[in-house]
């Protein structure tokens, strides 16, 4: 019986084991190959299941004769950064409660430029939320909040110069927040909130909100709606919707702490996806399993180019090519590993 990924075989149990397994690019590439085609090679071009391994570790498709590498057609496609750095970044990204900034990554991985660090992090963020993931269900608190610096004299849903974020959080029997979803919305209209709910909350769930006028229309078709007007009650907003307000508070604290409040509006969603990825897995005791999950997402995703990331709102020049292949930064260099995932 398959009990899922096993520690020490399918993913490293510790940082020391990560370093021992993935000290060179070829071991990283083999691991990606194993993750991507665990059930056998399938050509991404023609869909054929016939193929054979070449001496350079690529596959040759028996259908279209195309030569395919494990990184082709993934977020690692055409990367000039060593895969050892990508793997170290993934471990660091999933395991730290406060996350990782591009400046920190550049320093820790001894990267030649800020742009390279920024692009690696953003490519990982694009795969932290998978299309078609399971939606929230049961009793779900929903609210909106602005993300951004203070705008003197303008408050509430009329605030200007900020990014409006909708949040949904499952209520658990123990009173603690369950799974969460955060999404940028253009406004707090019924149409915008209905679209957010459709993407993130299972129909038939009970949606719990404050008294904002858009929610009755947004929930009418698919949900049971329970609203409490903060203005008409003796309760504060944090008492009416404790779970979602806690999530907003933690997410904002992360933005102001790790990222020092510096986020381009065009990239807010990707940062929120990163935060939600970690929050929803906060009770996981295995950093290695989170590492495995992120890399599995990465090999299943479409390529993301640096140019597309720049078009999303960044104007920095592209990173210069590295001087040549290099292993781990000197501070991380260790001996050659085995390939336990191939057992």
Backbone torsions as a table, in degrees:
resi	resn	phi	psi	omega
1	UNK	NA	134.9	-180.0
2	UNK	-83.5	119.2	-179.8
3	UNK	-101.0	15.6	179.3
4	UNK	90.1	-175.5	-178.1
5	UNK	-59.1	140.3	-178.0
6	UNK	-111.5	134.2	177.5
7	UNK	-65.0	139.3	179.7
8	UNK	83.0	-9.1	175.9
9	UNK	-121.9	-53.5	-177.2
10	UNK	-95.2	-18.0	176.6
11	UNK	-155.9	153.0	-178.1
12	UNK	-69.9	147.1	-178.8
13	UNK	-88.9	-15.9	-174.9
14	UNK	-153.8	169.3	176.9
15	UNK	-63.8	-37.8	177.8
16	UNK	-62.2	-40.8	178.8
17	UNK	-69.8	-36.7	174.6
18	UNK	-56.1	-47.3	-179.5
19	UNK	-64.0	-37.5	-179.3
20	UNK	-70.9	-35.8	-179.2
21	UNK	-75.7	-42.3	-167.4
22	UNK	-118.4	64.9	-178.4
23	UNK	-93.1	-13.0	179.6
24	UNK	-138.8	159.9	-176.3
25	UNK	-62.7	-33.0	-175.9
26	UNK	-65.6	-33.7	177.4
27	UNK	-71.7	-37.3	175.9
28	UNK	-62.5	-43.9	-178.7
29	UNK	-64.8	-38.8	178.5
30	UNK	-65.6	-38.0	178.4
31	UNK	-64.6	-41.9	177.5
32	UNK	-64.6	-38.9	176.6
33	UNK	-59.9	-44.8	179.9
34	UNK	-65.3	-41.4	178.4
35	UNK	-65.4	-42.5	-174.1
36	UNK	-72.3	-39.2	-175.2
37	UNK	-124.0	48.7	-179.1
38	UNK	-61.1	-30.0	-179.4
39	UNK	-101.5	14.3	-179.5
40	UNK	114.0	148.9	-177.9
41	UNK	-62.8	136.4	171.9
42	UNK	-132.8	121.4	-177.3
43	UNK	-65.7	125.7	178.4
44	UNK	-71.0	-13.9	180.0
45	UNK	-86.1	-54.2	-174.9
46	UNK	-112.2	-9.8	178.5
47	UNK	84.1	4.5	-179.9
48	UNK	-68.9	144.4	176.5
49	UNK	-97.2	6.6	179.3
50	UNK	-97.8	128.9	178.9
51	UNK	-174.7	168.0	178.6
52	UNK	-144.1	153.1	-178.4
53	UNK	-78.7	138.6	176.1
54	UNK	-97.2	169.8	-177.7
55	UNK	-64.5	-26.1	-179.5
56	UNK	-89.9	13.8	176.7
57	UNK	78.3	-0.2	173.3
58	UNK	-81.5	168.4	174.5
59	UNK	-106.3	146.7	170.3
60	UNK	-113.1	122.3	-177.2
61	UNK	-72.3	133.3	177.6
62	UNK	-78.0	-9.2	178.4
63	UNK	-93.1	-66.2	-176.2
64	UNK	-95.1	-2.6	179.2
65	UNK	68.5	12.3	179.7
66	UNK	-72.6	144.0	173.9
67	UNK	-96.9	127.0	-171.7
68	UNK	-128.5	133.4	173.7
69	UNK	-99.2	163.8	-179.5
70	UNK	-64.8	-24.1	-178.3
71	UNK	-91.8	-15.4	-177.1
72	UNK	-63.7	133.2	178.8
73	UNK	76.1	16.4	177.3
74	UNK	-122.8	-177.0	178.7
75	UNK	-68.8	-12.9	177.8
76	UNK	-89.8	-0.6	-174.7
77	UNK	-56.0	125.8	175.6
78	UNK	62.5	17.4	178.3
79	UNK	-66.2	142.3	175.8
80	UNK	-103.6	-0.3	176.4
81	UNK	-88.7	133.9	-179.8
82	UNK	-53.4	139.8	178.4
83	UNK	-63.6	-25.7	175.8
84	UNK	-59.5	-36.3	177.9
85	UNK	-70.8	-41.1	176.5
86	UNK	-58.6	-43.8	-177.9
87	UNK	-68.3	-42.6	177.8
88	UNK	-62.2	-37.6	178.7
89	UNK	-65.9	-42.6	179.2
90	UNK	-59.6	-43.7	179.1
91	UNK	-61.9	-44.0	-179.4
92	UNK	-66.9	-39.7	-174.1
93	UNK	-68.0	-41.9	-175.1
94	UNK	-83.0	-19.8	-170.7
95	UNK	-97.5	-15.2	-176.2
96	UNK	-98.1	126.1	-177.6
97	UNK	-60.4	-30.2	-177.2
98	UNK	-96.4	1.7	176.2
99	UNK	77.2	-160.2	-171.3
100	UNK	-149.8	129.3	176.6
101	UNK	-92.7	161.3	179.0
102	UNK	-62.9	-35.8	178.4
103	UNK	-63.8	-43.0	177.4
104	UNK	-63.3	-44.1	-178.7
105	UNK	-63.0	-43.3	178.9
106	UNK	-57.8	-42.5	-178.5
107	UNK	-70.5	-46.9	-174.5
108	UNK	-70.2	-36.6	-178.4
109	UNK	-93.7	2.4	179.0
110	UNK	56.0	45.3	179.9
111	UNK	-80.4	153.0	-175.5
112	UNK	-75.2	-20.2	-177.0
113	UNK	-150.0	154.8	174.3
114	UNK	-62.9	-38.4	-176.4
115	UNK	-59.5	-39.9	178.9
116	UNK	-63.1	-45.6	179.2
117	UNK	-62.5	-43.4	-179.1
118	UNK	-62.1	-43.0	-178.2
119	UNK	-67.3	-40.0	178.5
120	UNK	-60.9	-47.9	-179.2
121	UNK	-62.2	-42.4	-178.7
122	UNK	-69.5	-33.4	176.1
123	UNK	-65.4	-40.7	175.7
124	UNK	-63.9	-39.4	-179.2
125	UNK	-62.2	-30.9	-179.1
126	UNK	-66.6	-18.0	-177.1
127	UNK	-110.2	4.3	-178.3
128	UNK	-74.3	-21.3	174.7
129	UNK	-115.8	119.6	-177.5
130	UNK	-94.7	136.7	174.4
131	UNK	-59.1	140.9	177.8
132	UNK	79.3	11.4	179.2
133	UNK	-64.1	158.9	-179.2
134	UNK	-63.8	133.4	-179.1
135	UNK	-83.9	162.5	177.2
136	UNK	-66.5	154.5	-178.0
137	UNK	-148.2	171.2	-179.2
138	UNK	81.7	-139.3	175.0
139	UNK	-87.7	122.4	-173.9
140	UNK	-128.8	119.0	174.7
141	UNK	-79.1	137.3	-179.7
142	UNK	-134.0	136.0	177.0
143	UNK	-157.8	176.8	175.6
144	UNK	-127.9	156.4	177.9
145	UNK	-154.7	153.7	178.3
146	UNK	-91.5	140.4	176.2
147	UNK	-114.2	123.0	-178.3
148	UNK	149.1	176.8	-179.7
149	UNK	-70.4	164.8	-178.6
150	UNK	-65.9	143.6	176.8
151	UNK	-117.3	97.5	-173.1
152	UNK	-54.0	131.8	173.9
153	UNK	83.5	-5.5	-179.2
154	UNK	-125.7	123.7	-174.1
155	UNK	-132.8	170.5	172.7
156	UNK	66.3	-154.7	-174.4
157	UNK	-70.7	-7.7	178.0
158	UNK	-93.8	1.9	-175.4
159	UNK	-60.9	145.2	-178.5
160	UNK	-113.6	160.2	173.8
161	UNK	73.8	16.9	180.0
162	UNK	-130.2	171.3	177.6
163	UNK	-102.7	127.0	-179.6
164	UNK	-87.5	127.8	-176.9
165	UNK	-122.1	129.8	173.2
166	UNK	-93.6	142.8	179.4
167	UNK	-128.8	144.0	175.4
168	UNK	-136.2	131.7	-176.8
169	UNK	-138.6	131.4	176.7
170	UNK	-70.0	138.5	170.6
171	UNK	-87.9	132.8	178.9
172	UNK	-104.6	164.7	-179.2
173	UNK	-62.6	-31.2	-179.2
174	UNK	-82.9	-1.5	178.6
175	UNK	88.4	-8.1	178.5
176	UNK	-86.7	154.5	178.5
177	UNK	-62.1	141.2	173.5
178	UNK	-93.8	-136.5	178.5
179	UNK	-71.6	153.3	-176.9
180	UNK	-128.3	157.9	170.6
181	UNK	-138.2	139.6	175.7
182	UNK	-131.3	135.8	-179.4
183	UNK	-147.4	138.1	175.4
184	UNK	-71.5	133.0	177.4
185	UNK	-126.4	150.2	-177.0
186	UNK	-70.4	-30.1	-178.9
187	UNK	-164.5	178.9	-178.2
188	UNK	-100.3	31.9	178.5
189	UNK	-75.7	165.5	179.1
190	UNK	-61.9	-38.9	-179.6
191	UNK	-64.0	-44.1	-179.1
192	UNK	-66.4	-42.6	179.8
193	UNK	-69.2	-36.2	177.5
194	UNK	-63.8	-39.6	178.3
195	UNK	-64.9	-41.1	177.4
196	UNK	-62.8	-44.8	179.5
197	UNK	-63.1	-42.3	-179.2
198	UNK	-61.3	-36.5	-179.8
199	UNK	-75.2	-27.2	-165.9
200	UNK	-123.8	-15.0	-175.7
201	UNK	-125.4	130.2	-178.7
202	UNK	-65.3	131.4	175.5
203	UNK	-55.4	143.4	-177.1
204	UNK	94.4	-10.7	178.0
205	UNK	-72.8	161.6	175.8
206	UNK	-95.1	113.9	-178.9
207	UNK	-94.4	121.9	-176.7
208	UNK	-107.3	122.9	-175.4
209	UNK	-136.8	176.3	168.3
210	UNK	-83.9	-164.4	-173.5
211	UNK	-90.2	17.3	-179.1
212	UNK	-57.2	135.8	-169.2
213	UNK	-65.8	-18.6	-177.0
214	UNK	-79.8	-20.1	-172.1
215	UNK	-68.5	-38.1	178.6
216	UNK	-56.3	-44.4	179.0
217	UNK	-70.9	-36.2	-178.0
218	UNK	-67.6	-28.1	-175.5
219	UNK	-103.7	-7.8	-168.1
220	UNK	-58.3	-41.9	-171.4
221	UNK	-76.0	-34.8	-166.0
222	UNK	-127.1	-6.8	-170.5
223	UNK	-135.1	156.7	164.1
224	UNK	-82.8	136.0	-174.5
225	UNK	-120.4	129.9	175.1
226	UNK	-125.9	116.0	-175.7
227	UNK	-118.3	144.9	174.0
228	UNK	-130.4	118.9	179.0
229	UNK	-76.3	120.4	179.0
230	UNK	-65.0	-40.8	-177.7
231	UNK	-64.6	-33.3	-176.2
232	UNK	-93.4	2.8	-178.4
233	UNK	-119.2	174.6	176.7
234	UNK	-93.3	10.4	-175.6
235	UNK	-102.9	152.1	173.7
236	UNK	-85.4	166.1	178.5
237	UNK	-59.7	-35.7	179.8
238	UNK	-68.9	-26.2	177.6
239	UNK	-81.9	-34.6	179.4
240	UNK	-69.3	-43.5	-176.3
241	UNK	-129.4	69.5	-173.2
242	UNK	-65.6	-39.0	-174.7
243	UNK	-68.0	-49.8	-176.9
244	UNK	-69.8	-32.3	177.7
245	UNK	-70.3	-33.9	174.8
246	UNK	-64.4	-42.5	179.2
247	UNK	-62.6	-45.4	177.1
248	UNK	-58.8	-43.6	-178.4
249	UNK	-62.2	-43.8	-179.6
250	UNK	-67.6	-40.7	-179.8
251	UNK	-65.2	-42.0	179.3
252	UNK	-66.8	-37.7	178.5
253	UNK	-63.1	-38.2	177.9
254	UNK	-65.1	-43.1	179.4
255	UNK	-61.2	-44.2	-177.5
256	UNK	-75.2	-26.1	-178.6
257	UNK	-87.8	-72.3	-177.0
258	UNK	-63.1	-43.9	-175.4
259	UNK	-96.8	-2.6	178.1
260	UNK	55.7	34.1	176.2
261	UNK	72.7	6.5	-174.2
262	UNK	-100.7	97.5	176.6
263	UNK	-137.5	129.1	172.0
264	UNK	-69.1	135.9	-179.2
265	UNK	-52.8	-33.5	-178.1
266	UNK	-68.0	-18.3	-176.1
267	UNK	-110.4	6.1	-177.3
268	UNK	-57.0	-43.4	-176.4
269	UNK	-60.5	-40.2	-179.0
270	UNK	-66.1	-36.2	176.7
271	UNK	-68.0	-39.7	177.3
272	UNK	-62.9	-39.5	178.5
273	UNK	-61.3	-40.2	177.5
274	UNK	-62.4	-46.5	-177.5
275	UNK	-64.0	-42.9	-179.7
276	UNK	-65.1	-38.2	177.7
277	UNK	-54.7	-47.9	-178.9
278	UNK	-72.7	-40.7	-177.7
279	UNK	-61.6	-44.7	-177.4
280	UNK	-71.2	-11.3	177.8
281	UNK	-117.4	21.7	-173.6
282	UNK	-65.5	-22.5	-179.2
283	UNK	-93.1	-1.1	178.0
284	UNK	-67.1	133.5	179.4
285	UNK	-93.5	-2.0	-174.7
286	UNK	-117.9	105.9	174.4
287	UNK	-65.2	-35.0	179.7
288	UNK	-63.4	-37.5	179.0
289	UNK	-67.0	-37.7	175.9
290	UNK	-64.8	-39.6	175.1
291	UNK	-58.8	-47.5	178.3
292	UNK	-59.3	-44.3	-179.6
293	UNK	-62.2	-45.9	-178.6
294	UNK	-63.5	-43.5	-180.0
295	UNK	-69.4	-32.9	175.2
296	UNK	-64.9	-41.1	173.8
297	UNK	-60.4	-40.5	-174.3
298	UNK	-64.6	-38.7	-178.9
299	UNK	-80.5	-13.1	177.4
300	UNK	-91.2	-8.6	-172.9
301	UNK	-95.9	161.4	177.1
302	UNK	-76.1	157.8	178.0
303	UNK	-61.6	149.0	174.5
304	UNK	-126.3	119.0	-177.7
305	UNK	-87.5	155.3	176.3
306	UNK	-62.0	-36.4	-179.3
307	UNK	-63.5	-39.0	179.1
308	UNK	-67.4	-34.1	176.3
309	UNK	-67.0	-39.4	178.6
310	UNK	-64.9	-40.5	-179.7
311	UNK	-64.3	-23.6	179.3
312	UNK	-73.9	-2.7	173.7
313	UNK	141.9	3.1	-178.8
314	UNK	-109.0	139.2	-175.5
315	UNK	-114.5	11.6	-180.0
316	UNK	-70.4	152.4	177.4
317	UNK	-69.6	157.7	179.8
318	UNK	-65.7	155.1	-177.4
319	UNK	-71.1	147.4	175.5
320	UNK	-71.2	152.1	178.1
321	UNK	-66.0	147.4	177.9
322	UNK	-67.0	159.4	-178.8
323	UNK	-64.3	-25.0	-178.7
324	UNK	167.2	174.1	-179.4
325	UNK	-63.4	141.4	177.5
326	UNK	-146.0	151.8	-178.9
327	UNK	-81.5	-154.0	177.0
328	UNK	-56.0	154.2	167.3
329	UNK	-51.5	151.1	-172.9
330	UNK	-54.5	-31.8	-178.4
331	UNK	-71.1	-12.6	-177.0
332	UNK	-112.9	1.5	-172.0
333	UNK	-69.0	128.3	178.7
334	UNK	-141.4	-174.6	-175.4
335	UNK	-77.6	171.4	-176.6
336	UNK	-70.6	134.3	-177.4
337	UNK	-91.6	172.8	166.9
338	UNK	-89.1	-177.0	177.6
339	UNK	-120.2	75.0	-173.9
340	UNK	-63.1	-27.2	-178.8
341	UNK	-68.2	-14.9	180.0
342	UNK	-92.4	6.4	-179.6
343	UNK	-67.5	NA	NA
